[in-house]
């Protein structure tokens, strides 16, 4: 059976002294180091969370973007822009084209 190695990243955090004192007491009562105790708490909390990433690009969650046909149109527009197949219009040009 192969051992699984989890990728880890080091991050310094700042906590109030009173918080560290309380956590130290809790860690000692469980026979753990403060570092191991805090890591276990954070890992357990993160594992209990359900993180969902929305494909809706609207900051307000506009339902127009939930329609697959609308999103396909947006994605085609993005691809066209990347390929240089678009033209940007100034407000004056838009007014002129609309006759306003």
DSSP file (Angstrom, degrees, kcal/mol; ACC not computed):
  #  RESIDUE AA STRUCTURE BP1 BP2  ACC     N-H-->O    O-->H-N    N-H-->O    O-->H-N    TCO  KAPPA ALPHA  PHI   PSI    X-CA   Y-CA   Z-CA
    1    1 A X              0   0    0      0, 0.0     2,-0.2     0, 0.0     0, 0.0   0.000 360.0 360.0 360.0 126.0    0.0    0.0    0.0
    2    2 A X        -     0   0    0      1,-0.1     2,-0.3     0, 0.0     0, 0.0  -0.523 360.0-118.2 -79.8 142.5    1.5    3.4   -1.1
    3    3 A X        -     0   0    0     -2,-0.2     2,-0.5     1,-0.0    -1,-0.1  -0.601  22.9-133.2 -79.6 139.4    1.7    6.2    1.4
    4    4 A X        -     0   0    0     -2,-0.3     2,-0.6     2,-0.0    -1,-0.0  -0.829  15.9-157.6 -95.9 125.6   -0.2    9.3    0.5
    5    5 A X        -     0   0    0     -2,-0.5     2,-0.4     0, 0.0    -2,-0.0  -0.909   8.0-147.3-105.9 121.3    1.7   12.6    1.0
    6    6 A X        -     0   0    0     -2,-0.6     2,-0.3     1,-0.0    -2,-0.0  -0.692  18.0-121.0 -87.7 137.1   -0.4   15.7    1.4
    7    7 A X        -     0   0    0     -2,-0.4     2,-0.3     2,-0.0    -1,-0.0  -0.591  35.6-168.9 -74.6 134.3    0.9   18.9    0.0
    8    8 A X        -     0   0    0     -2,-0.3     2,-0.4     2,-0.0    -1,-0.0  -0.884  13.5-156.8-125.6 156.4    1.2   21.5    2.7
    9    9 A X        -     0   0    0     -2,-0.3     2,-0.3     2,-0.0    -2,-0.0  -0.999  17.9-129.6-133.6 137.2    1.9   25.2    2.8
   10   10 A X        +     0   0    0     -2,-0.4     2,-0.3     2,-0.0    -2,-0.0  -0.678  29.7 172.8 -87.5 136.9    3.3   27.2    5.6
   11   11 A X        -     0   0    0     -2,-0.3     2,-0.3     2,-0.0    -2,-0.0  -0.960  24.8-138.6-146.9 125.2    1.4   30.4    6.7
   12   12 A X        -     0   0    0     -2,-0.3     2,-0.3     2,-0.0    -2,-0.0  -0.649  24.0-170.3 -80.5 138.5    2.1   32.6    9.7
   13   13 A X        -     0   0    0     -2,-0.3     2,-0.5     2,-0.0    -2,-0.0  -0.959  16.2-138.1-129.0 150.5   -1.0   33.8   11.6
   14   14 A X        +     0   0    0     -2,-0.3     2,-0.3     0, 0.0    -2,-0.0  -0.929  25.3 176.1-109.3 127.5   -1.4   36.4   14.3
   15   15 A X        -     0   0    0     -2,-0.5     5,-0.0     2,-0.0    -2,-0.0  -0.945  37.0 -97.0-127.8 149.8   -3.7   35.6   17.2
   16   16 A X     >  -     0   0    0     -2,-0.3     4,-2.2     1,-0.1     3,-0.2  -0.318  35.1-118.8 -61.0 148.8   -4.5   37.6   20.4
   17   17 A X  H  > S+     0   0    0      1,-0.2     4,-2.6     2,-0.2     5,-0.2   0.892 114.1  54.3 -57.7 -42.5   -2.5   36.4   23.4
   18   18 A X  H  > S+     0   0    0      1,-0.2     4,-2.3     2,-0.2    -1,-0.2   0.891 107.8  50.4 -61.4 -38.4   -5.7   35.5   25.3
   19   19 A X  H  > S+     0   0    0     -3,-0.2     4,-2.7     2,-0.2    -1,-0.2   0.931 110.9  48.4 -63.9 -45.7   -6.8   33.3   22.4
   20   20 A X  H  X S+     0   0    0     -4,-2.2     4,-2.5     1,-0.2    -2,-0.2   0.882 109.9  52.7 -62.9 -38.3   -3.4   31.5   22.3
   21   21 A X  H  X S+     0   0    0     -4,-2.6     4,-2.0     2,-0.2    -1,-0.2   0.934 111.6  45.5 -62.7 -45.7   -3.5   31.0   26.1
   22   22 A X  H  X S+     0   0    0     -4,-2.3     4,-2.3     1,-0.2    -2,-0.2   0.926 114.5  47.7 -63.5 -44.6   -6.9   29.3   25.8
   23   23 A X  H  X S+     0   0    0     -4,-2.7     4,-2.7     1,-0.2    -1,-0.2   0.874 109.2  54.5 -64.6 -36.4   -5.9   27.2   22.9
   24   24 A X  H  X S+     0   0    0     -4,-2.5     4,-2.6    -5,-0.2    -1,-0.2   0.906 108.9  48.2 -62.9 -41.5   -2.7   26.2   24.7
   25   25 A X  H  X S+     0   0    0     -4,-2.0     4,-2.2     2,-0.2    -2,-0.2   0.921 112.9  47.8 -64.8 -44.0   -4.7   25.0   27.7
   26   26 A X  H  X S+     0   0    0     -4,-2.3     4,-0.9     2,-0.2    -2,-0.2   0.903 112.7  49.2 -63.8 -40.5   -7.0   23.0   25.4
   27   27 A X  H ><>S+     0   0    0     -4,-2.7     5,-2.8     1,-0.2     3,-0.8   0.929 111.0  49.2 -64.3 -45.5   -4.1   21.5   23.6
   28   28 A X  H ><5S+     0   0    0     -4,-2.6     3,-1.3     1,-0.3    -1,-0.2   0.876 105.7  57.6 -61.8 -38.0   -2.3   20.5   26.8
   29   29 A X  H 3<5S+     0   0    0     -4,-2.2    -1,-0.3     1,-0.3    -2,-0.2   0.759 111.5  43.0 -66.3 -22.0   -5.5   18.9   28.1
   30   30 A X  T <<5S-     0   0    0     -4,-0.9    -1,-0.3    -3,-0.8    -2,-0.2   0.361 116.5-114.3-101.7   3.7   -5.5   16.7   25.0
   31   31 A X  T < 5S+     0   0    0     -3,-1.3     2,-0.3    -4,-0.3    -3,-0.2   0.785  75.0 125.5  70.5  27.9   -1.8   16.0   25.2
   32   32 A X      < -     0   0    0     -5,-2.8    -1,-0.3    -6,-0.1    -2,-0.2  -0.799  65.1-107.0-115.7 158.0   -1.1   17.8   21.9
   33   33 A X     >  -     0   0    0     -2,-0.3     4,-2.5     1,-0.1     5,-0.2  -0.451  34.3-114.1 -73.3 157.3    1.2   20.6   21.0
   34   34 A X  H  > S+     0   0    0      1,-0.2     4,-2.6     2,-0.2     5,-0.2   0.916 117.1  51.4 -58.7 -43.6   -0.4   24.0   20.3
   35   35 A X  H  > S+     0   0    0      1,-0.2     4,-2.6     2,-0.2    -1,-0.2   0.940 112.0  44.7 -60.7 -49.5    0.6   23.8   16.7
   36   36 A X  H  > S+     0   0    0      1,-0.2     4,-2.4     2,-0.2    -1,-0.2   0.887 113.1  52.3 -63.4 -39.0   -0.9   20.4   16.1
   37   37 A X  H  X S+     0   0    0     -4,-2.5     4,-2.1     2,-0.2    -2,-0.2   0.938 112.0  44.2 -62.7 -48.3   -4.1   21.3   18.0
   38   38 A X  H  X S+     0   0    0     -4,-2.6     4,-2.5     1,-0.2     5,-0.2   0.912 113.1  51.7 -65.0 -42.6   -4.7   24.4   15.9
   39   39 A X  H  X S+     0   0    0     -4,-2.6     4,-2.7    -5,-0.2     5,-0.2   0.921 109.5  49.9 -59.8 -43.4   -3.9   22.6   12.7
   40   40 A X  H  X S+     0   0    0     -4,-2.4     4,-2.4     1,-0.2    -1,-0.2   0.900 110.6  49.9 -62.9 -40.7   -6.4   19.8   13.6
   41   41 A X  H  X S+     0   0    0     -4,-2.1     4,-2.3     2,-0.2    -2,-0.2   0.943 114.0  44.8 -61.9 -47.7   -9.1   22.4   14.4
   42   42 A X  H  X S+     0   0    0     -4,-2.5     4,-2.7     2,-0.2    -2,-0.2   0.895 113.4  49.1 -67.2 -40.6   -8.6   24.2   11.1
   43   43 A X  H  X S+     0   0    0     -4,-2.7     4,-2.6    -5,-0.2    -1,-0.2   0.928 112.2  48.8 -64.5 -44.2   -8.4   21.0    9.0
   44   44 A X  H  X S+     0   0    0     -4,-2.4     4,-1.2    -5,-0.2    -2,-0.2   0.908 113.1  47.7 -62.3 -41.7  -11.6   19.7   10.6
   45   45 A X  H  X S+     0   0    0     -4,-2.3     4,-0.6    -5,-0.2     3,-0.5   0.940 113.1  47.4 -64.4 -47.0  -13.4   23.0   10.0
   46   46 A X  H >< S+     0   0    0     -4,-2.7     3,-1.0     1,-0.2    -2,-0.2   0.888 109.9  53.5 -62.2 -39.3  -12.3   23.1    6.4
   47   47 A X  H 3< S+     0   0    0     -4,-2.6    -1,-0.2     1,-0.2    -2,-0.2   0.775 106.2  53.8 -67.2 -24.8  -13.3   19.5    5.8
   48   48 A X  H 3< S+     0   0    0     -4,-1.2    -1,-0.2    -3,-0.5     2,-0.2   0.588  92.9  92.8 -85.5  -9.8  -16.8   20.3    7.1
   49   49 A X    <<  -     0   0    0     -3,-1.0     2,-0.6    -4,-0.6    -3,-0.0  -0.574  65.6-146.0 -86.3 146.5  -17.3   23.2    4.7
   50   50 A X        -     0   0    0     -2,-0.2     2,-0.6     2,-0.0    -3,-0.1  -0.952  17.0-164.2-109.7 113.1  -18.9   22.8    1.3
   51   51 A X        -     0   0    0     -2,-0.6     2,-0.4     2,-0.0    -2,-0.0  -0.867   5.9-172.7-102.8 122.7  -17.3   25.2   -1.1
   52   52 A X        -     0   0    0     -2,-0.6     2,-0.6     2,-0.0    -2,-0.0  -0.943  12.1-153.1-116.8 135.9  -19.2   25.9   -4.4
   53   53 A X        -     0   0    0     -2,-0.4     2,-0.3     2,-0.0    -2,-0.0  -0.931  15.3-145.0-108.2 120.4  -17.8   27.8   -7.2
   54   54 A X        -     0   0    0     -2,-0.6     7,-0.0     1,-0.1    -2,-0.0  -0.640  10.1-153.9 -85.6 139.1  -20.5   29.5   -9.4
   55   55 A X        +     0   0    0     -2,-0.3     2,-0.6     2,-0.0    -1,-0.1   0.499  67.8 108.9 -85.4  -4.0  -20.0   29.8  -13.1
   56   56 A X        -     0   0    0      1,-0.2    -2,-0.1     2,-0.1     5,-0.1  -0.637  56.6-162.1 -74.4 114.4  -22.3   32.8  -13.0
   57   57 A X        +     0   0    0     -2,-0.6     2,-0.4     8,-0.1    -1,-0.2   0.555  56.5 107.7 -77.4  -5.9  -19.9   35.8  -13.6
   58   58 A X    >   -     0   0    0      4,-0.2     3,-1.5     1,-0.2    -2,-0.1  -0.589  63.4-148.8 -77.4 124.1  -22.4   38.3  -12.3
   59   59 A X  T 3  S+     0   0    0     -2,-0.4    -1,-0.2     1,-0.3    -3,-0.0   0.805 102.7  46.9 -59.1 -27.7  -21.5   39.8   -8.9
   60   60 A X  T 3  S-     0   0    0     -3,-0.0    -1,-0.3     2,-0.0     3,-0.1   0.458 116.5-114.8 -93.2  -1.2  -25.2   40.1   -8.1
   61   61 A X    <   -     0   0    0     -3,-1.5    -2,-0.1     1,-0.2     5,-0.1   0.807  39.4-165.1  74.2  29.3  -26.0   36.6   -9.3
   62   62 A X    >   -     0   0    0      1,-0.2     3,-1.5     2,-0.1    -4,-0.2  -0.262  17.3-140.4 -52.3 124.6  -28.1   37.8  -12.2
   63   63 A X  G >> S+     0   0    0      1,-0.3     3,-1.7     2,-0.2     4,-0.5   0.660  92.2  80.8 -67.3 -16.3  -30.1   34.8  -13.4
   64   64 A X  G >4 S+     0   0    0      1,-0.3     3,-1.0     2,-0.2    -1,-0.3   0.871  90.8  54.2 -55.0 -36.0  -29.6   35.9  -17.1
   65   65 A X  G <4 S+     0   0    0     -3,-1.5    -1,-0.3     1,-0.2    -2,-0.2   0.586  94.1  69.2 -77.3  -9.5  -26.2   34.3  -16.9
   66   66 A X  G <4 S+     0   0    0     -3,-1.7     2,-0.5    -4,-0.2    -1,-0.2   0.647  76.7  96.4 -80.4 -14.7  -27.7   31.0  -15.7
   67   67 A X  S <X S-     0   0    0     -3,-1.0     4,-2.3    -4,-0.5     3,-0.3  -0.658  72.1-146.1 -77.1 119.8  -29.2   30.4  -19.1
   68   68 A X  H  > S+     0   0    0     -2,-0.5     4,-2.3     1,-0.2    -1,-0.2   0.835  97.8  54.2 -57.5 -34.4  -26.8   28.2  -21.1
   69   69 A X  H  > S+     0   0    0      2,-0.2     4,-1.9     1,-0.2    -1,-0.2   0.907 109.2  47.8 -67.3 -39.8  -27.6   29.9  -24.4
   70   70 A X  H  > S+     0   0    0     -3,-0.3     4,-2.2    -6,-0.2    -2,-0.2   0.919 112.9  48.1 -65.4 -42.9  -26.8   33.3  -22.9
   71   71 A X  H  X S+     0   0    0     -4,-2.3     4,-2.9     1,-0.2    -2,-0.2   0.870 108.2  55.0 -67.0 -35.4  -23.5   32.0  -21.5
   72   72 A X  H  X S+     0   0    0     -4,-2.3     4,-2.3    -5,-0.2    -1,-0.2   0.907 108.7  49.0 -62.0 -40.3  -22.6   30.4  -24.8
   73   73 A X  H  X S+     0   0    0     -4,-1.9     4,-2.2     2,-0.2    -2,-0.2   0.912 111.6  48.5 -64.3 -42.8  -23.1   33.8  -26.4
   74   74 A X  H  X S+     0   0    0     -4,-2.2     4,-2.2     1,-0.2    -2,-0.2   0.933 111.8  49.4 -62.1 -46.0  -20.9   35.5  -23.8
   75   75 A X  H  X S+     0   0    0     -4,-2.9     4,-2.3     1,-0.2    -2,-0.2   0.870 109.4  51.6 -63.8 -37.1  -18.2   32.8  -24.3
   76   76 A X  H  X S+     0   0    0     -4,-2.3     4,-2.7     2,-0.2    -1,-0.2   0.913 109.5  51.2 -63.3 -41.1  -18.3   33.2  -28.1
   77   77 A X  H  X S+     0   0    0     -4,-2.2     4,-2.3     2,-0.2    -2,-0.2   0.889 109.1  50.1 -62.6 -39.4  -17.8   37.0  -27.5
   78   78 A X  H  X S+     0   0    0     -4,-2.2     4,-2.3     2,-0.2    -1,-0.2   0.926 111.7  48.0 -64.8 -44.6  -14.8   36.4  -25.3
   79   79 A X  H  X S+     0   0    0     -4,-2.3     4,-1.8     1,-0.2    -2,-0.2   0.912 110.9  51.2 -63.0 -42.2  -13.3   34.0  -27.9
   80   80 A X  H  <>S+     0   0    0     -4,-2.7     5,-3.0     1,-0.2     4,-0.4   0.909 109.8  50.3 -60.1 -41.8  -13.9   36.6  -30.6
   81   81 A X  H ><5S+     0   0    0     -4,-2.3     3,-1.2     1,-0.2    -2,-0.2   0.910 108.7  51.6 -63.7 -41.8  -12.2   39.3  -28.5
   82   82 A X  H 3<5S+     0   0    0     -4,-2.3    -1,-0.2     1,-0.3    -2,-0.2   0.841 111.7  47.6 -63.0 -32.5   -9.2   37.1  -27.9
   83   83 A X  T 3<5S-     0   0    0     -4,-1.8    -1,-0.3    -5,-0.2    -2,-0.2   0.425 116.5-114.1 -88.5   0.7   -8.9   36.5  -31.7
   84   84 A X  T < 5S+     0   0    0     -3,-1.2    -3,-0.2    -4,-0.4    -2,-0.1   0.721  75.9 132.8  75.4  20.9   -9.2   40.2  -32.4
   85   85 A X      < +     0   0    0     -5,-3.0     2,-0.3    -6,-0.2    -4,-0.2   0.001  50.7  82.0 -93.6  29.2  -12.6   39.7  -34.2
   86   86 A X        -     0   0    0     -6,-0.3     2,-0.4    -5,-0.2    -9,-0.0  -0.875  63.2-144.5-130.0 161.7  -14.3   42.6  -32.4
   87   87 A X        -     0   0    0     -2,-0.3     2,-0.4     2,-0.0    -2,-0.0  -0.997  13.6-141.4-128.3 131.2  -14.5   46.3  -32.7
   88   88 A X        -     0   0    0     -2,-0.4     2,-0.4     0, 0.0    -2,-0.0  -0.757  17.7-156.1 -90.3 135.8  -14.7   48.7  -29.8
   89   89 A X        -     0   0    0     -2,-0.4     2,-0.1     4,-0.0    -2,-0.0  -0.899   9.6-133.1-113.1 140.3  -17.0   51.7  -30.2
   90   90 A X     >  -     0   0    0     -2,-0.4     4,-2.3     1,-0.1     5,-0.2  -0.425  32.3-106.8 -79.1 165.1  -16.8   55.0  -28.4
   91   91 A X  H  > S+     0   0    0      1,-0.2     4,-2.6     2,-0.2     5,-0.2   0.882 122.5  54.4 -60.5 -38.0  -20.0   56.5  -26.9
   92   92 A X  H  > S+     0   0    0      1,-0.2     4,-2.4     2,-0.2    -1,-0.2   0.911 108.2  48.7 -63.5 -41.3  -20.0   59.1  -29.7
   93   93 A X  H  > S+     0   0    0      2,-0.2     4,-2.7     1,-0.2    -2,-0.2   0.899 111.3  50.0 -64.6 -40.3  -19.8   56.4  -32.3
   94   94 A X  H  X S+     0   0    0     -4,-2.3     4,-2.1     2,-0.2    -2,-0.2   0.924 111.2  48.6 -64.4 -44.0  -22.7   54.5  -30.7
   95   95 A X  H  X>S+     0   0    0     -4,-2.6     5,-2.5     2,-0.2     4,-1.0   0.918 112.4  49.2 -60.5 -43.6  -24.8   57.7  -30.5
   96   96 A X  H ><5S+     0   0    0     -4,-2.4     3,-0.5     1,-0.2    -2,-0.2   0.925 111.0  48.8 -62.9 -45.6  -24.0   58.3  -34.2
   97   97 A X  H 3<5S+     0   0    0     -4,-2.7    -1,-0.2     1,-0.2    -2,-0.2   0.842 115.9  44.1 -63.5 -33.3  -24.9   54.8  -35.2
   98   98 A X  H 3<5S-     0   0    0     -4,-2.1    -1,-0.2    -5,-0.2    -2,-0.2   0.556 109.7-124.7 -87.7  -8.4  -28.2   55.0  -33.2
   99   99 A X  T <<5       0   0    0     -4,-1.0    -3,-0.2    -3,-0.5    -4,-0.1   0.847 360.0 360.0  69.7  34.1  -29.0   58.5  -34.5
  100  100 A X      <       0   0    0     -5,-2.5    -4,-0.2    -6,-0.2    -5,-0.1   0.395 360.0 360.0-116.2 360.0  -29.3   60.0  -31.1
